[in-house]
Amino acid sequence: MSNYEESKKARRVASVVYILIMGFIFIGTYLSNAEKAAAKKESKSIEVVTSSENH
């Protein structure tokens, strides 16, 4: 292969690796935010139940 074809292959591999890493980061961030939102919602519902039991 010529140098151009080898560098083209290397660029493609690098771009696929980059996309996989970015996808991993984005999915991890999304799942983390979804988990935080669910925990916050659950915590608010516990506060409502606790405060209604006190009255």
C-alpha positions as YAML, in Angstrom:
chain: A
units: angstrom
residues:
- id: 1
  name: MET
  ca: [0.00, 0.00, 0.00]
- id: 2
  name: SER
  ca: [1.06, 3.52, -0.58]
- id: 3
  name: ASN
  ca: [1.68, 5.91, 2.27]
- id: 4
  name: TYR
  ca: [-1.56, 7.71, 1.47]
- id: 5
  name: GLU
  ca: [-3.63, 4.52, 1.72]
- id: 6
  name: GLU
  ca: [-1.95, 3.55, 4.99]
- id: 7
  name: SER
  ca: [-2.59, 6.97, 6.49]
- id: 8
  name: LYS
  ca: [-6.18, 6.82, 5.24]
- id: 9
  name: LYS
  ca: [-6.67, 3.50, 7.04]
- id: 10
  name: ALA
  ca: [-5.09, 4.90, 10.21]
- id: 11
  name: ARG
  ca: [-7.36, 7.95, 10.08]
- id: 12
  name: ARG
  ca: [-10.42, 5.73, 9.70]
- id: 13
  name: VAL
  ca: [-9.40, 3.57, 12.64]
- id: 14
  name: ALA
  ca: [-8.72, 6.67, 14.73]
- id: 15
  name: SER
  ca: [-12.10, 8.15, 13.83]
- id: 16
  name: VAL
  ca: [-13.93, 4.94, 14.75]
- id: 17
  name: VAL
  ca: [-12.10, 4.79, 18.08]
- id: 18
  name: TYR
  ca: [-12.92, 8.46, 18.70]
- id: 19
  name: ILE
  ca: [-16.62, 7.88, 17.92]
- id: 20
  name: LEU
  ca: [-16.73, 4.87, 20.26]
- id: 21
  name: ILE
  ca: [-15.09, 6.82, 23.08]
- id: 22
  name: MET
  ca: [-17.41, 9.80, 22.63]
- id: 23
  name: GLY
  ca: [-20.43, 7.48, 22.47]
- id: 24
  name: PHE
  ca: [-19.34, 5.85, 25.71]
- id: 25
  name: ILE
  ca: [-18.99, 9.26, 27.38]
- id: 26
  name: PHE
  ca: [-22.36, 10.52, 26.09]
- id: 27
  name: ILE
  ca: [-24.22, 7.36, 27.07]
- id: 28
  name: GLY
  ca: [-22.58, 7.36, 30.50]
- id: 29
  name: THR
  ca: [-23.53, 10.99, 31.04]
- id: 30
  name: TYR
  ca: [-27.10, 10.35, 29.94]
- id: 31
  name: LEU
  ca: [-27.48, 7.35, 32.24]
- id: 32
  name: SER
  ca: [-25.94, 9.25, 35.14]
- id: 33
  name: ASN
  ca: [-28.32, 12.17, 34.68]
- id: 34
  name: ALA
  ca: [-31.31, 9.83, 34.36]
- id: 35
  name: GLU
  ca: [-30.29, 8.06, 37.57]
- id: 36
  name: LYS
  ca: [-29.89, 11.39, 39.40]
- id: 37
  name: ALA
  ca: [-33.32, 12.53, 38.21]
- id: 38
  name: ALA
  ca: [-34.92, 9.27, 39.35]
- id: 39
  name: ALA
  ca: [-33.22, 9.51, 42.74]
- id: 40
  name: LYS
  ca: [-34.33, 13.12, 43.13]
- id: 41
  name: LYS
  ca: [-37.91, 12.20, 42.23]
- id: 42
  name: GLU
  ca: [-37.86, 9.29, 44.69]
- id: 43
  name: SER
  ca: [-36.39, 11.48, 47.41]
- id: 44
  name: LYS
  ca: [-39.17, 14.06, 46.93]
- id: 45
  name: SER
  ca: [-41.84, 11.36, 47.12]
- id: 46
  name: ILE
  ca: [-40.30, 10.07, 50.36]
- id: 47
  name: GLU
  ca: [-40.36, 13.62, 51.79]
- id: 48
  name: VAL
  ca: [-44.06, 13.96, 50.92]
- id: 49
  name: VAL
  ca: [-44.90, 10.62, 52.55]
- id: 50
  name: THR
  ca: [-42.82, 11.45, 55.63]
- id: 51
  name: SER
  ca: [-44.34, 14.90, 56.05]
- id: 52
  name: SER
  ca: [-47.88, 13.58, 55.64]
- id: 53
  name: GLU
  ca: [-47.23, 10.91, 58.28]
- id: 54
  name: ASN
  ca: [-46.10, 13.58, 60.76]
- id: 55
  name: HIS
  ca: [-49.41, 15.47, 60.53]
...
